[in-house]
Structure formats: structure tokens, C-alpha cells
């Protein structure tokens, strides 16, 4: 009789553990799907300019890959979206280091944060990263 009770207790314990793991796995998958779904919805249209990985270290300027593309042409009224794909903070700040022009400034962009700006005037807009002065690029509005 004691052997049956021990066996039933073990089977019951294993069953409860398996059910608990199954339920927690479902909750994790649901949460991950929601996060992935939100990321996909946020970037249905790809960004115009990407801040790639590892540009917080000097050297991206040698290959002109600190912002990709480093020179972008837009039409008057177009919006440009930058996406920070690096693990470091970056900015999109008008002007040249160390003197921003004050026309626009994204502030510090967290990793995978984006910044969108509408260009309503013709011109050449130089910009840089306030945290990494070797990072610079340009928007030309025609």
C-alpha cells in the first residue's frame, strides 16, 4: 500500500511539473510573439539610414560607414528615418562637431530606437553624432 502511495505521489508530482512547464512555455512564447510582432509593426517600412554595429569605435569614418548611407538625397517634404542598430547610444545632430547648427537633434538614441525628420526646405544638411565625433553624414534635399 505504501509503495502505491509513493508511486502515485511521484506520478502526480511529475504530471504537475510537466503541466507547469507547458503553461510557462506557452506564456513565454506568447510574450515573445508580442514583442516580435511589435518590432515588425514598428518597422513595416525600413529605415532610410542605419547606424550599424560597432561604429562607436573610431574607424568607421575611414570606410565612410558610420551612417549607412552616409549621403542620402531626398525630395522636399520627404521624411528620413534613422535607426540605431548599434549597442551604443548615438545621435543625429545637425552641423559639425563640436558646433551643432541647431536645426535638428535626435537626442541620444537608444539601441534600436529610431528618429524621423521631415525636410521641408531645399538644402544640404550635414549632421554628426555628439557622442562619437568621427561619425558624420549628409542629407541633400533637392
Backbone as numpy.savetxt, mean C-alpha at the origin, in Angstrom:
# Nx Ny Nz CAx CAy CAz Cx Cy Cz
-16.16 -50.93 32.90 -16.99 -49.72 32.90 -16.12 -48.46 32.90
-15.08 -48.45 33.72 -14.18 -47.30 33.78 -13.48 -47.13 32.44
-13.13 -48.23 31.79 -12.47 -48.18 30.49 -13.38 -47.52 29.46
-14.70 -47.82 29.48 -15.67 -47.21 28.56 -15.78 -45.70 28.81
-15.82 -45.30 30.06 -15.95 -43.88 30.42 -14.71 -43.12 29.94
-13.52 -43.68 30.16 -12.28 -43.03 29.71 -12.26 -42.92 28.19
-12.66 -44.00 27.50 -12.69 -43.99 26.04 -13.67 -42.95 25.54
-14.87 -42.90 26.11 -15.87 -41.91 25.70 -15.38 -40.48 25.98
-14.72 -40.27 27.10 -14.19 -38.95 27.45 -13.14 -38.51 26.44
-12.27 -39.43 26.05 -11.23 -39.11 25.06 -11.88 -38.79 23.72
-12.83 -39.60 23.29 -13.51 -39.36 22.00 -14.25 -38.03 22.04
-14.93 -37.75 23.13 -15.65 -36.48 23.26 -14.67 -35.30 23.23
-13.55 -35.42 23.92 -12.55 -34.35 23.93 -11.98 -34.10 22.55
-11.67 -35.16 21.82 -11.15 -35.02 20.47 -12.20 -34.39 19.56
-13.44 -34.81 19.68 -14.51 -34.25 18.86 -14.68 -32.76 19.10
-14.66 -32.37 20.36 -14.82 -30.95 20.70 -13.63 -30.15 20.14
-12.43 -30.70 20.24 -11.24 -30.01 19.70 -11.34 -29.85 18.20
-11.75 -30.90 17.49 -11.87 -30.84 16.03 -12.92 -29.82 15.62
-14.06 -29.83 16.30 -15.12 -28.87 15.99 -14.64 -27.45 16.27
-13.93 -27.23 17.37 -13.41 -25.92 17.70 -12.42 -25.42 16.67
-11.52 -26.30 16.23 -10.55 -25.92 15.20 -11.24 -25.60 13.89
-12.25 -26.39 13.55 -12.99 -26.14 12.30 -13.68 -24.79 12.34
-14.30 -24.48 13.46 -15.00 -23.21 13.58 -14.02 -22.04 13.57
-12.90 -22.18 14.27 -11.93 -21.07 14.28 -11.32 -20.90 12.90
-11.11 -22.00 12.16 -10.59 -21.91 10.80 -11.56 -21.19 9.88
-12.85 -21.45 10.06 -13.84 -20.75 9.24 -13.84 -19.27 9.54
-13.73 -18.92 10.80 -13.72 -17.50 11.16 -12.49 -16.81 10.58
-11.32 -17.47 10.62 -10.10 -16.87 10.07 -10.23 -16.67 8.58
-10.76 -17.70 7.88 -10.91 -17.58 6.44 -11.88 -16.46 6.09
-12.98 -16.36 6.85 -13.93 -15.28 6.58 -13.27 -13.93 6.76
-12.46 -13.78 7.82 -11.80 -12.51 8.07 -10.80 -12.20 6.95
-10.00 -13.19 6.57 -9.02 -12.97 5.51 -9.71 -12.62 4.20
-10.80 -13.27 3.90 -11.52 -12.96 2.66 -12.01 -11.53 2.68
-12.46 -11.08 3.84 -12.95 -9.71 3.93 -11.83 -8.71 3.69
-10.66 -8.97 4.29 -9.53 -8.07 4.12 -9.09 -8.06 2.66
-8.94 -9.23 2.07 -8.53 -9.31 0.67 -9.57 -8.65 -0.21
-10.83 -8.90 0.08 -11.90 -8.28 -0.70 -11.83 -6.76 -0.63
-11.57 -6.20 0.54 -11.47 -4.76 0.67 -10.29 -4.21 -0.10
-9.14 -4.92 -0.05 -7.97 -4.45 -0.79 -8.26 -4.46 -2.28
-8.92 -5.51 -2.76 -9.24 -5.57 -4.18 -10.21 -4.46 -4.56
-11.18 -4.19 -3.72 -12.15 -3.14 -4.02 -11.51 -1.76 -3.99
-10.53 -1.56 -3.10 -9.88 -0.26 -3.01 -9.03 0.04 -4.24
-8.52 -1.00 -4.91 -7.63 -0.79 -6.04 -8.16 -1.48 -7.29
-9.43 -1.24 -7.60 -10.00 -1.78 -8.83 -9.24 -1.20 -10.02
-8.94 0.08 -9.96 -8.13 0.74 -10.97 -6.71 0.81 -10.41
-5.73 0.30 -11.13 -4.37 0.31 -10.59 -3.84 1.73 -10.42
-2.88 1.92 -9.50 -2.32 3.25 -9.30 -1.54 3.69 -10.53
-1.39 5.00 -10.67 -0.62 5.55 -11.79 0.88 5.52 -11.51
1.24 5.71 -10.25 2.65 5.73 -9.84 2.79 4.83 -8.62
3.83 4.01 -8.63 4.09 3.10 -7.51 5.41 3.50 -6.85
5.40 3.49 -5.53 6.62 3.64 -4.75 7.03 2.21 -4.40
8.05 1.66 -5.07 8.37 0.24 -4.90 9.14 -0.06 -3.63
9.35 -1.34 -3.38 10.09 -1.81 -2.21 11.55 -1.33 -2.25
12.08 -1.08 -1.07 13.49 -0.79 -0.81 14.00 0.52 -1.39
13.11 1.45 -1.70 13.59 2.75 -2.20 13.92 3.71 -1.06
13.72 3.28 0.17 14.09 4.12 1.30 15.61 4.12 1.52
16.29 3.28 0.75 17.76 3.27 0.78 18.28 4.00 -0.45
19.36 4.75 -0.31 19.91 5.42 -1.49 20.26 4.41 -2.57
20.13 4.84 -3.82 20.49 3.99 -4.95 19.39 3.90 -5.99
18.13 4.06 -5.58 17.03 4.00 -6.55 17.13 5.15 -7.54
17.75 6.24 -7.11 17.91 7.41 -7.98 18.88 7.13 -9.13
19.84 6.23 -8.93 20.80 5.90 -9.97 20.09 5.25 -11.16
19.13 4.37 -10.86 18.37 3.70 -11.91 17.05 4.42 -12.23
16.78 5.51 -11.54 15.55 6.29 -11.72 14.30 5.44 -11.50
14.31 4.68 -10.37 13.18 3.81 -10.05 12.62 4.09 -8.65
12.82 5.31 -8.14 12.29 5.65 -6.82 10.77 5.76 -6.85
10.25 6.33 -7.90 8.82 6.36 -8.20 8.70 5.74 -9.60
7.77 4.83 -9.78 7.62 4.19 -11.09 6.23 4.48 -11.64
6.13 5.20 -12.76 7.22 5.82 -13.51 7.68 7.11 -12.82
8.90 7.51 -13.14 9.44 8.72 -12.52 8.96 9.98 -13.23
8.56 9.84 -14.47 7.96 10.96 -15.22 6.65 10.47 -15.80
5.60 11.17 -15.47 4.28 10.77 -15.97 3.63 11.98 -16.62
2.96 11.72 -17.73 2.27 12.78 -18.46 0.77 12.60 -18.25
0.10 13.69 -17.92 -1.34 13.66 -17.69 -1.99 14.78 -18.47
-3.28 14.66 -18.65 -4.05 15.73 -19.27 -4.65 16.60 -18.17
-4.90 17.84 -18.50 -5.51 18.77 -17.55 -6.81 18.14 -17.03
-6.97 18.13 -15.71 -8.15 17.56 -15.07 -7.99 16.11 -14.64
-6.92 15.45 -15.09 -6.67 14.06 -14.69 -6.27 13.99 -13.22
-6.57 12.86 -12.63 -6.10 12.56 -11.28 -4.98 11.54 -11.37
-4.00 11.69 -10.53 -2.88 10.74 -10.44 -2.95 10.12 -9.05
-2.80 8.80 -9.01 -2.79 8.08 -7.74 -1.43 7.43 -7.54
-0.84 7.69 -6.37 0.41 7.08 -5.97 0.09 6.00 -4.94
0.79 4.87 -5.01 0.63 3.80 -4.03 2.00 3.46 -3.45
2.09 3.50 -2.13 3.34 3.15 -1.45 3.37 1.64 -1.23
4.16 0.93 -2.04 4.31 -0.51 -1.90 5.53 -0.87 -1.06
6.21 0.11 -0.50 7.38 -0.13 0.33 6.95 -0.40 1.77
7.88 -0.93 2.55 7.58 -1.16 3.97 7.92 0.06 4.82
8.41 1.12 4.18 8.75 2.37 4.86 7.72 3.45 4.54
7.70 4.48 5.37 6.89 5.65 5.09 7.52 6.44 3.96
6.70 7.10 3.13 7.17 7.96 2.06 6.20 9.12 1.92
6.58 10.10 1.09 5.66 11.19 0.80 5.74 11.56 -0.68
4.73 12.27 -1.11 4.67 12.86 -2.45 4.50 14.35 -2.19
5.61 15.10 -2.29 5.63 16.49 -1.88 6.15 17.35 -3.02
5.40 18.38 -3.40 5.79 19.22 -4.54 7.06 20.01 -4.24
7.86 20.20 -5.29 9.09 20.99 -5.18 10.33 20.12 -5.20
11.38 20.64 -4.60 12.66 19.96 -4.52 13.14 19.98 -3.08
13.85 18.93 -2.68 14.42 18.89 -1.33 15.50 19.96 -1.21
15.58 20.72 -0.16 14.80 20.72 1.07 13.72 21.80 1.08
13.33 22.31 -0.10 12.38 23.43 -0.16 11.10 23.02 -0.90
10.11 22.47 -0.21 8.85 22.15 -0.89 8.18 23.41 -1.43
7.48 23.26 -2.54 6.83 24.44 -3.14 5.49 24.76 -2.51
4.93 23.82 -1.78 3.65 24.06 -1.10 2.42 23.80 -1.96
2.59 23.31 -3.18 1.43 23.04 -4.05 0.66 21.79 -3.62
1.39 20.76 -3.21 0.72 19.56 -2.71 1.67 18.78 -1.81
1.07 18.01 -0.92 1.85 17.18 0.00 0.95 16.06 0.52
1.35 14.85 0.29 0.57 13.70 0.73 0.67 13.47 2.23
1.65 14.10 2.87 1.96 13.70 4.25 2.66 12.36 4.18
2.93 11.77 5.32 3.62 10.48 5.33 2.63 9.38 4.96
2.95 8.66 3.89 2.11 7.54 3.44 2.58 6.26 4.11
1.68 5.60 4.80 1.98 4.29 5.39 2.19 3.28 4.27
2.82 2.14 4.57 2.90 1.08 3.58 1.50 0.71 3.06
1.37 0.61 1.77 0.14 0.29 1.04 -0.95 1.35 1.17
-0.57 2.53 1.57 -1.50 3.66 1.56 -1.34 4.40 0.23
-2.42 4.98 -0.24 -2.36 5.70 -1.52 -2.70 7.17 -1.32
-2.35 7.95 -2.35 -2.61 9.39 -2.37 -3.03 9.74 -3.78
-4.14 10.45 -3.92 -4.66 10.84 -5.23 -4.77 12.35 -5.29
-4.34 12.91 -6.42 -4.37 14.35 -6.61 -4.85 14.66 -8.02
-5.74 15.63 -8.13 -6.23 16.08 -9.43 -5.39 17.26 -9.90
-4.95 17.21 -11.15 -4.15 18.28 -11.73 -5.03 19.10 -12.67
-5.40 20.29 -12.22 -6.34 21.13 -12.95 -5.68 22.27 -13.72
-4.37 22.35 -13.66 -3.62 23.40 -14.37 -2.50 22.77 -15.18
-2.24 23.33 -16.35 -1.12 22.88 -17.16 0.18 23.20 -16.43
1.20 22.38 -16.66 2.49 22.70 -16.08 3.34 21.48 -15.81
4.50 21.75 -15.26 5.44 20.71 -14.85 5.50 20.74 -13.33
5.23 19.60 -12.72 5.17 19.51 -11.26 6.24 18.53 -10.78
7.32 19.08 -10.24 8.36 18.26 -9.65 7.92 17.89 -8.24
8.31 16.69 -7.81 7.98 16.28 -6.44 9.08 15.36 -5.91
9.06 15.16 -4.59 10.09 14.37 -3.92 9.51 13.77 -2.64
10.30 12.95 -1.98 9.93 12.37 -0.69 10.66 13.15 0.41
9.92 13.68 1.36 10.53 14.48 2.42 11.42 13.64 3.34
11.18 12.33 3.39 11.95 11.45 4.26 13.19 10.89 3.57
13.17 10.85 2.25 14.26 10.25 1.47 14.57 11.19 0.29
15.42 12.18 0.49 15.61 13.25 -0.49 16.12 12.82 -1.86
16.68 11.63 -1.99 17.12 11.15 -3.31 15.94 10.72 -4.18
14.78 10.57 -3.57 13.58 10.17 -4.32 12.95 11.42 -4.93
12.91 11.47 -6.25 12.29 12.62 -6.91 11.71 12.16 -8.25
10.69 12.90 -8.70 10.01 12.55 -9.95 9.24 13.77 -10.45
8.43 13.55 -11.48 7.78 14.70 -12.12 6.46 14.29 -12.77
5.49 15.19 -12.68 4.23 15.08 -13.41 4.20 16.23 -14.42
3.91 15.90 -15.68 3.75 16.93 -16.72 2.29 16.92 -17.12
1.64 18.07 -16.99 0.23 18.18 -17.35 0.14 18.97 -18.65
-0.38 18.31 -19.69 -0.48 18.94 -21.02 -1.92 19.34 -21.34
